[in-house]
Amino acid sequence: MYEHVRAGLTDDASVAQQAVQQATAARDGVRDELNRQGAGLPPLQAALDAANATLDARNRDVAAAQAVVSARASEQQQAQDAVEEAEDAYDRHGGDEPPAVEPGPAGQAQLRQWQRERAQLRHDIDAAKAALAATRPPLAQAQQTLAAAAAVAAVAASAASQARDQLNAATSAINATRQRLADAEAAIVAAQHAVDAIAARMADLDRRAAVLVAAPLDRTTLEPAADLELADLQACWQRRHDLFAGRANAIAARGTLLAAHDTTVDDLAALRSQLAGWSDTGRWPALAGVVSALASVIAANAAQRGHLPLDRADDLAGTRDLLAAQLTALQSIVSQATAERDQAQRALDQARDALVQQQEARP
Amino acid sequence: MRPIDWDPSQDPQTYLEQLDAWEAERDRLAAAQADASAAFVTAQARAVALANWAASLATDLSAVSGQAGQLAANAAARATLEAQLTRVAGEIEDHQAARELATARLLAGPSPQVPLVLLPLRLETRWLDDVLHVRIYPDDIGLDTHDPSLTDDELRWADHFWQVRSGAAAADQEETWQQLVRRFGPARAAWLVQATAPGQPTAAVRSGPWPQPAQARVLPDRFAVVALSGGLPINLAAADATPRYVSWTSPVADPLPLSPLEADPAAPPWWQDLAAARAAGMAVAIPVPKGAPPIEALAVLGVRSERSGAPAGAALEALLAGHTFSSGVELLASGTPTNNSGDLRSAHGSESQERAARSVRDAVLDGAPAVAADQAGGRLAMLLGLPVASLAPLAGSTAPHDVLMGAARLVVGLGARGALRDRLGPQAAAAWPLLEPAGPAPALRVGRQPYGVLPTTAPGRWQPLAGEAGSVLTDALHEWAAASGPPLMVDPAAPPSPLGGGPARRVTRDDDADLAALLLESAHSLQWTSGDPATGADVDGLDALVGPLDGETSAAHALPILASTMAGDLAGLPAAVRTGSLLARIAVAAKGAASPGDIAAVDAALGTLAVAERNDLARVVHELLDASSHRFDAWVTAVATERLEALRRDQPGSVAVGAFGWLTDVAPRTVPRSFGHVHAPSLAQASTAAVLRSAYLGQRRRAWMASLDSAAAEVRELEAQQGAAGSDPQATQASLSAARSRLALARDGLDRLAPLDAVAEERLPLAIDLSSRRVRGALWMLSAVRAGQPLAAVLGYQFERDLADAGLHQHLAAFRKLTRFHTGTALEKVEQVRRDREADLVAARAALADRQRAVVDLQGPLAAAEDSERAAAARAAEADAAYLPFQKLQAERATEADEVDQRMQELAAIDADRPKPVDRPFHVNLPPNVP
């Protein structure tokens, strides 16, 4: 019983089982890919760790160099401060302008004293400047050391960043693969559900068949079973009617399509007439081939007209290929005609130039 | 070298020679430039033309490419649809088989190979609170009122009959029979003769005063009730519940008692009480859920299961035997009127009852006649699956059944065709001999009720068997079923066309000059017209169909002549013989079409037709013409009968019995069926009263509608006044309430057609007092006028008498003075005026009839013009639809044309910009004395 329904369900089950297998295979493939990706992750992590350690060491070197630079800079600042203090003292002393003294020895003495003090102050300035100058080389050396350390640290940072990027990319790839794995698992479940649903329908058919033939007759189960069959029957009728309507629409669409094709062929017929009636057709022998091909298309179409849409056997693909070849041929002819036109253009230009040259040239 | 002015130091002659050479060279170069320019223009034109054609071809190629792709997609879609259709067809087959298996088990029916005899049922329905109650009653044929036991009186009179029959008592045998008939009725008299016949078992004597109660017999085990909408069963289950299409009744007892005498007051019988009927399986309650489609029809079916010891055939035979001796049974000859009509009276009456009883009595006295298979009784026995002997005693059983029909079938089959036969094709000729348009068996009269026996089948599921003549109609049967079935079962791409439908009900033989014209059947089946008065081929009435009763064109005269004339010599016969009737023309055509081997059969058939009674002949001929032109049902019956005969041959004695009935227009009424009842002493008076009452109610409806319109207008006016300045709100509101009350009252009165107030009721037209007093008065007045009294005098007398009865004698003189009128001349003038007016009325009516005929004549051309307009509109719509996909192509073409124009303009601009040939005039100073 239900042989046709069962056959249809068996086909569906085959398709669904195939879908399960395909989904499982896809899932396994994704899983393998995930494993491969997972295996590649620890080396990347180790590389990142090593790069980070190197970076830390280089950063420490930089910090040490920075500390030396800071110390040297501090020393230089102190020397600078001493110079400025000495110069301030020199300025407070009056600078190079001697004080106004009373004539006389006192004044002279006072002036000498002032001079001795100024000499001392000058000496202090010179000494401070010498000290300041002495601080510059160590600072420059410390700065060079710092720059070198910073460069090394930058290289290490770049290496660490690269390692981090690789790790992140691998992690992202793993996450994406995990999502694909989840999708594949869901597809397996869905396909399996379809298989289970078909199996359930098969079981339901068995149950229904058993009710229909159960002996002794049990009206309380057989009456609803009969009504259920009628419900399914009406649903099938409705489905068939819808399919009928769909087929009718498809046939009508085919008719419309072929009518459109007929109109296109009418255009081709007009084109063929123009080509065939053109006085220059003989100038390009290939043009006769185009005309002949168009005629064959028109004749084939005329042979199909008058038949019902379903009975028509129009070879539209062949017509398309044929027309494509003719278009290529026609375009080739157009190219030839264009070349001739260009040649005529050049000849005209030459003639004109010759005339101009003849008229404008001076001895 | 460009010439320059002459240098006086130069030799003039040399200068002039150089100038001439320069000019010659200039001319040559200018000519060369002109030639090159012309060549360029030509080449340019060629290139442009070719480019345009290439563009056009590219456009067409693009279109073809798209069409090729769409066509491939369309083919793929159709292939998918075909695969799905194949699958769903298989599923339909499976569910149908499962459904049939379940239904067969639920019906407990016999094997599908056993033909089913379905007896009719009477159905009644009632809607109560969205529940459809269906009550089922067996028809007369299912009710057995026969009591085989005899009363003492019956026994005494039956013994007397047999004593007279045996000669033991001296009396006239016929008179003794008539005494039995008069005393006990014809059918019972036959039973008395049968029950007390010598050699029969002693008849039981009735113990009590009452006969055995009537019983319904041969009932199905239970009934299945199906509600239909659009030809399909309706699911009457609530939403989300298990589907429920079939409502089954409780089991039905067999036999089912009907006697009121045995009814228990505490337990009312099933035919009185709905609950008891449901319990007895003779009723079912069908709850109809909200939203269910309207029930258009109701079908009820049941099958009696196989019962050991009580086979269905024996039960049916016993039931008919019971009817034979209770209400009487006979086989009716074809054409027997079974109902009273304006022209004919039913053949049923005391004579037919007595004839039926006498036939049974004669079978008891003299033995039942031998009934052949082709006689009426044999034919009916075959259809019902009963032994021929069981029907042999019945009146009409030995009547020939198919002789006249067979002869007419042969002649009409050869001599005429028809629209339906043309549709069925030449192969339908194989099934033509099966046709019996009046049915394959005579009707059976049981009591007063005639029953036709009609084999039938499911045409849509017909499967031909090898060797069946009707197998040629298989496709037609399927198409007919599809055309008459629900639209859901039909492929909209290939809608079936109903066989025999349409206006072309025609019979013709296109290859025969005598029937060259098409004969279109008119509404009356005895009228056939060519549609062209010029051909004179109209056939109207019996005379034109089969010829008059006597005379040269009568069938009795013409057909023997046609039969005795060679086919080649028919043209030499008088026209009255050849073309005097449609039958004669068909006979001529038949002889012309018959093969040499069939000529003798045709001549014999014409001889049979010639001696047939004219009405029978006409009936048979027009039945066959109908079957030729449009009655496909006759072909269905023929096919079913052929199959039934084969089944009966294969399984003689196998009978299955069931019952069926159906109702249409089951949906609950939304308006009352009537507004009351009219009691009248006779049917004629009741009809008159009903007509007047209807007209009176129409006047009442008009009055209520006028009242409703008036009240509605008043309400609207008051509502408009309600917010108007200066109005008294309270007074307006009171008036509005009163008007609304009147509106509601009028609406209710219109709905119920309630009586108006007394004064208005009396003033209504057609408010006629139809009491017997009024009728007596009217009759008296009519008799007085018929006696020659003027109407005015009669009315005056009546008035004066009423005055006297009312004791108003004193006013008599004054009224006489007041109403003094002239009789004689003045009255005649009035009468003359009335006659003139009546003549005017007649003339006006005639003019109106002319106008109406003209309207009717114009309706045809108008309808044709409208059809043409509709067809043109449809074609235009189709053209628009077909043009739609190419609309964009035109736009593309226009765009490309614009582009070409643009290119041409660009080329023209290039040409314009291109340096023109230089042709400058030079002025040079020539040396003097140069000529």
HADDOCK unambig.tbl for C-alpha pairs under 7 A between the chains (distance, minus, plus):
assign (segid A and resid 1 and name CA) (segid B and resid 94 and name CA) 7.00 0.50 0.50
assign (segid A and resid 2 and name CA) (segid B and resid 94 and name CA) 4.86 0.50 0.50
assign (segid A and resid 3 and name CA) (segid B and resid 94 and name CA) 6.81 0.50 0.50
assign (segid A and resid 4 and name CA) (segid B and resid 90 and name CA) 4.96 0.50 0.50
assign (segid A and resid 4 and name CA) (segid B and resid 91 and name CA) 5.60 0.50 0.50
assign (segid A and resid 4 and name CA) (segid B and resid 94 and name CA) 6.39 0.50 0.50
assign (segid A and resid 5 and name CA) (segid B and resid 90 and name CA) 6.87 0.50 0.50
assign (segid A and resid 5 and name CA) (segid B and resid 91 and name CA) 5.20 0.50 0.50
assign (segid A and resid 5 and name CA) (segid B and resid 94 and name CA) 6.90 0.50 0.50
assign (segid A and resid 8 and name CA) (segid B and resid 87 and name CA) 6.80 0.50 0.50
assign (segid A and resid 212 and name CA) (segid B and resid 102 and name CA) 5.76 0.50 0.50
assign (segid A and resid 222 and name CA) (segid B and resid 102 and name CA) 6.69 0.50 0.50
assign (segid A and resid 224 and name CA) (segid B and resid 242 and name CA) 7.00 0.50 0.50
assign (segid A and resid 224 and name CA) (segid B and resid 244 and name CA) 6.76 0.50 0.50
assign (segid A and resid 226 and name CA) (segid B and resid 99 and name CA) 5.38 0.50 0.50
assign (segid A and resid 226 and name CA) (segid B and resid 102 and name CA) 5.41 0.50 0.50
assign (segid A and resid 226 and name CA) (segid B and resid 103 and name CA) 6.53 0.50 0.50
assign (segid A and resid 227 and name CA) (segid B and resid 243 and name CA) 5.81 0.50 0.50
assign (segid A and resid 227 and name CA) (segid B and resid 244 and name CA) 5.52 0.50 0.50
assign (segid A and resid 227 and name CA) (segid B and resid 245 and name CA) 5.74 0.50 0.50
assign (segid A and resid 227 and name CA) (segid B and resid 246 and name CA) 6.96 0.50 0.50
assign (segid A and resid 228 and name CA) (segid B and resid 243 and name CA) 5.90 0.50 0.50
assign (segid A and resid 229 and name CA) (segid B and resid 95 and name CA) 5.60 0.50 0.50
assign (segid A and resid 229 and name CA) (segid B and resid 98 and name CA) 6.69 0.50 0.50
assign (segid A and resid 229 and name CA) (segid B and resid 99 and name CA) 5.35 0.50 0.50
assign (segid A and resid 230 and name CA) (segid B and resid 99 and name CA) 6.28 0.50 0.50
assign (segid A and resid 231 and name CA) (segid B and resid 243 and name CA) 6.52 0.50 0.50
assign (segid A and resid 232 and name CA) (segid B and resid 95 and name CA) 6.83 0.50 0.50
assign (segid A and resid 233 and name CA) (segid B and resid 92 and name CA) 5.85 0.50 0.50
assign (segid A and resid 233 and name CA) (segid B and resid 95 and name CA) 5.64 0.50 0.50
assign (segid A and resid 233 and name CA) (segid B and resid 96 and name CA) 6.60 0.50 0.50
assign (segid A and resid 236 and name CA) (segid B and resid 88 and name CA) 6.34 0.50 0.50
assign (segid A and resid 236 and name CA) (segid B and resid 92 and name CA) 6.03 0.50 0.50
assign (segid A and resid 237 and name CA) (segid B and resid 488 and name CA) 6.70 0.50 0.50
assign (segid A and resid 237 and name CA) (segid B and resid 489 and name CA) 6.60 0.50 0.50
assign (segid A and resid 238 and name CA) (segid B and resid 488 and name CA) 6.51 0.50 0.50
assign (segid A and resid 240 and name CA) (segid B and resid 85 and name CA) 6.28 0.50 0.50
assign (segid A and resid 240 and name CA) (segid B and resid 88 and name CA) 6.34 0.50 0.50
assign (segid A and resid 241 and name CA) (segid B and resid 488 and name CA) 5.95 0.50 0.50
assign (segid A and resid 241 and name CA) (segid B and resid 489 and name CA) 6.70 0.50 0.50
assign (segid A and resid 241 and name CA) (segid B and resid 491 and name CA) 6.59 0.50 0.50
assign (segid A and resid 243 and name CA) (segid B and resid 81 and name CA) 6.36 0.50 0.50
assign (segid A and resid 243 and name CA) (segid B and resid 85 and name CA) 6.56 0.50 0.50
assign (segid A and resid 244 and name CA) (segid B and resid 491 and name CA) 5.36 0.50 0.50
assign (segid A and resid 244 and name CA) (segid B and resid 492 and name CA) 6.60 0.50 0.50
assign (segid A and resid 245 and name CA) (segid B and resid 492 and name CA) 6.10 0.50 0.50
assign (segid A and resid 247 and name CA) (segid B and resid 78 and name CA) 6.18 0.50 0.50
assign (segid A and resid 247 and name CA) (segid B and resid 81 and name CA) 6.37 0.50 0.50
assign (segid A and resid 248 and name CA) (segid B and resid 492 and name CA) 6.65 0.50 0.50
assign (segid A and resid 248 and name CA) (segid B and resid 493 and name CA) 4.83 0.50 0.50
assign (segid A and resid 250 and name CA) (segid B and resid 74 and name CA) 6.46 0.50 0.50
assign (segid A and resid 250 and name CA) (segid B and resid 78 and name CA) 6.47 0.50 0.50
assign (segid A and resid 254 and name CA) (segid B and resid 71 and name CA) 6.72 0.50 0.50
assign (segid A and resid 254 and name CA) (segid B and resid 74 and name CA) 6.67 0.50 0.50
assign (segid A and resid 256 and name CA) (segid B and resid 882 and name CA) 6.11 0.50 0.50
assign (segid A and resid 257 and name CA) (segid B and resid 67 and name CA) 6.54 0.50 0.50
assign (segid A and resid 261 and name CA) (segid B and resid 64 and name CA) 6.72 0.50 0.50
assign (segid A and resid 261 and name CA) (segid B and resid 67 and name CA) 6.75 0.50 0.50
assign (segid A and resid 264 and name CA) (segid B and resid 60 and name CA) 6.09 0.50 0.50
assign (segid A and resid 316 and name CA) (segid B and resid 64 and name CA) 6.82 0.50 0.50
assign (segid A and resid 316 and name CA) (segid B and resid 68 and name CA) 4.92 0.50 0.50
assign (segid A and resid 317 and name CA) (segid B and resid 68 and name CA) 5.49 0.50 0.50
assign (segid A and resid 320 and name CA) (segid B and resid 61 and name CA) 6.27 0.50 0.50
assign (segid A and resid 320 and name CA) (segid B and resid 64 and name CA) 5.84 0.50 0.50
assign (segid A and resid 320 and name CA) (segid B and resid 65 and name CA) 5.66 0.50 0.50
assign (segid A and resid 323 and name CA) (segid B and resid 61 and name CA) 6.05 0.50 0.50
assign (segid A and resid 324 and name CA) (segid B and resid 61 and name CA) 6.63 0.50 0.50
assign (segid A and resid 327 and name CA) (segid B and resid 54 and name CA) 6.45 0.50 0.50
assign (segid A and resid 327 and name CA) (segid B and resid 57 and name CA) 6.39 0.50 0.50
assign (segid A and resid 327 and name CA) (segid B and resid 58 and name CA) 6.57 0.50 0.50
assign (segid A and resid 330 and name CA) (segid B and resid 54 and name CA) 6.06 0.50 0.50
assign (segid A and resid 331 and name CA) (segid B and resid 54 and name CA) 6.27 0.50 0.50
assign (segid A and resid 334 and name CA) (segid B and resid 47 and name CA) 6.05 0.50 0.50
assign (segid A and resid 334 and name CA) (segid B and resid 50 and name CA) 5.60 0.50 0.50
assign (segid A and resid 334 and name CA) (segid B and resid 51 and name CA) 5.92 0.50 0.50
assign (segid A and resid 337 and name CA) (segid B and resid 43 and name CA) 6.80 0.50 0.50
assign (segid A and resid 337 and name CA) (segid B and resid 46 and name CA) 6.62 0.50 0.50
assign (segid A and resid 337 and name CA) (segid B and resid 47 and name CA) 4.99 0.50 0.50
assign (segid A and resid 338 and name CA) (segid B and resid 47 and name CA) 5.45 0.50 0.50
assign (segid A and resid 340 and name CA) (segid B and resid 43 and name CA) 6.34 0.50 0.50
assign (segid A and resid 341 and name CA) (segid B and resid 40 and name CA) 5.98 0.50 0.50
assign (segid A and resid 341 and name CA) (segid B and resid 43 and name CA) 4.66 0.50 0.50
assign (segid A and resid 341 and name CA) (segid B and resid 44 and name CA) 5.43 0.50 0.50
assign (segid A and resid 341 and name CA) (segid B and resid 47 and name CA) 6.94 0.50 0.50
assign (segid A and resid 344 and name CA) (segid B and resid 36 and name CA) 6.46 0.50 0.50
assign (segid A and resid 344 and name CA) (segid B and resid 39 and name CA) 6.11 0.50 0.50
assign (segid A and resid 344 and name CA) (segid B and resid 40 and name CA) 4.76 0.50 0.50
assign (segid A and resid 345 and name CA) (segid B and resid 40 and name CA) 5.73 0.50 0.50
assign (segid A and resid 347 and name CA) (segid B and resid 36 and name CA) 5.99 0.50 0.50
assign (segid A and resid 348 and name CA) (segid B and resid 33 and name CA) 5.93 0.50 0.50
assign (segid A and resid 348 and name CA) (segid B and resid 36 and name CA) 4.67 0.50 0.50
assign (segid A and resid 348 and name CA) (segid B and resid 37 and name CA) 5.64 0.50 0.50
assign (segid A and resid 351 and name CA) (segid B and resid 29 and name CA) 6.56 0.50 0.50
assign (segid A and resid 351 and name CA) (segid B and resid 32 and name CA) 6.16 0.50 0.50
assign (segid A and resid 351 and name CA) (segid B and resid 33 and name CA) 4.79 0.50 0.50
assign (segid A and resid 352 and name CA) (segid B and resid 33 and name CA) 5.78 0.50 0.50
assign (segid A and resid 352 and name CA) (segid B and resid 917 and name CA) 5.75 0.50 0.50
assign (segid A and resid 354 and name CA) (segid B and resid 29 and name CA) 6.83 0.50 0.50
assign (segid A and resid 355 and name CA) (segid B and resid 26 and name CA) 6.61 0.50 0.50
assign (segid A and resid 355 and name CA) (segid B and resid 29 and name CA) 5.47 0.50 0.50
assign (segid A and resid 355 and name CA) (segid B and resid 30 and name CA) 6.53 0.50 0.50
assign (segid A and resid 355 and name CA) (segid B and resid 918 and name CA) 6.88 0.50 0.50
assign (segid A and resid 356 and name CA) (segid B and resid 918 and name CA) 6.26 0.50 0.50
assign (segid A and resid 358 and name CA) (segid B and resid 1 and name CA) 6.10 0.50 0.50
assign (segid A and resid 358 and name CA) (segid B and resid 2 and name CA) 6.56 0.50 0.50
assign (segid A and resid 358 and name CA) (segid B and resid 26 and name CA) 6.96 0.50 0.50
assign (segid A and resid 359 and name CA) (segid B and resid 2 and name CA) 5.25 0.50 0.50
assign (segid A and resid 360 and name CA) (segid B and resid 2 and name CA) 5.93 0.50 0.50
assign (segid A and resid 361 and name CA) (segid B and resid 1 and name CA) 5.66 0.50 0.50
assign (segid A and resid 361 and name CA) (segid B and resid 2 and name CA) 5.70 0.50 0.50
assign (segid A and resid 362 and name CA) (segid B and resid 1 and name CA) 5.65 0.50 0.50
assign (segid A and resid 362 and name CA) (segid B and resid 2 and name CA) 5.60 0.50 0.50
assign (segid A and resid 363 and name CA) (segid B and resid 1 and name CA) 5.77 0.50 0.50
